[in-house]
Amino acid sequence: MQRKLLYQLKALLQKNTALYSAVYRLVTLNADYLRLKLGREKYPSRFGGLWTDGEGFEHELSASLRAGDITPDEAESMKAFRHSGALKIEGAIPGSLIDRYLGELDDLRTRENTPLMVTSTELDGPIQYTEDALTRYHSIRTVDDYFFLDSARDILFNPSIVRYLELLLRRPAKLTQSLNFVHGSQQGMHRDTAFVRMNSPMKLLGVWIALEDVTEGSGELIYFPGSHGWEDYLFSGRFKHYDRDRDGEQALDDNYLWMYRQAEQRGVGEERFLPRKGDVVIWHADLAHGGAEVSREGATRRSLVGHFCPQNVRPLYAYYKPAQRKVYTDGDRRYMSSYYRD
Ligand SMILES: O=C(O)CCC(=O)C(=O)O
């Protein structure tokens, strides 16, 4: 009921973009983001960024090295991330943990009345997991299985991942969503800032974990290196995130074509991620990425993606689905979900 009212109010406000924008800013206000917007820290994007994007990067990195807060190897990784928008960690997750997770996930999926939900670009909203759904819909993914499975949390909060998340975010990280794929997503090139919406849009990181060796033709992850540094793409001339009701379907195609035009103009080619089981890539909120075409029919590409933000940032679903605002804890791990609650 509360949600229906919120949606009606939103639809009404969206008729006036300037008014909607003002109300949106007020409702989703984030102190950290406000500080960024007031310009005390300088970033290429008008929506702020991570410290690795900032003007003071070299200076801050040297200070961290001097203070012993970061190792020389980690400092090199920060430089690589600033440059390319991606950071790879080889062999981060033990195979035995992945096998335990896949086994537990299978048990949960096949349980009568499984609580697990799946989403697809072809569906309007989440539906209950069925084996049939996994092959019937395009880009199907099981969402937020960490809500039920310790093993999923053990993977997503693996110490090597958490260390890099916290180096990049400079705060404890909060998990807000996960996607488990059996097959390649074949998702078009996009920036997460368009769809994984936060009240500080650039304070977001994607973590992609290979659950098996990934081979060419299986719909491998592709990305445009350095695209996190390209200019902002504005939906409805103002917003960093996409909203179907506000921006319309055409905006998605325009955004997709813009990405390829940018790459062409800048002479940037697609990079393919062909990891071994247990390898991880962490990407920047604005890195253009997607899933390549599956050219070998039936090939699997088992993977798990997590989207993280710092603890002082909120995903937008906390506003339009207030019942999903709760932050859960498991030791020092923090997570939320837009699909499930206790
Ligand atoms: O795994 C993929 O193919 C793409 C995943 C993705 O785009 C995302 O999680 O943002």
The ligand as an ORCA input file, in Angstrom:
! r2SCAN-3c Opt
* xyz 0 1
  O      27.992    -11.107    -15.973
  C      27.630    -10.449    -16.934
  O      27.567    -10.905    -18.075
  C      27.221     -9.010    -16.754
  C      26.864     -8.689    -15.339
  C      26.552     -7.256    -15.168
  O      26.518     -6.528    -16.103
  C      26.319     -6.657    -13.857
  O      26.183     -7.386    -12.881
  O      26.262     -5.420    -13.757
*
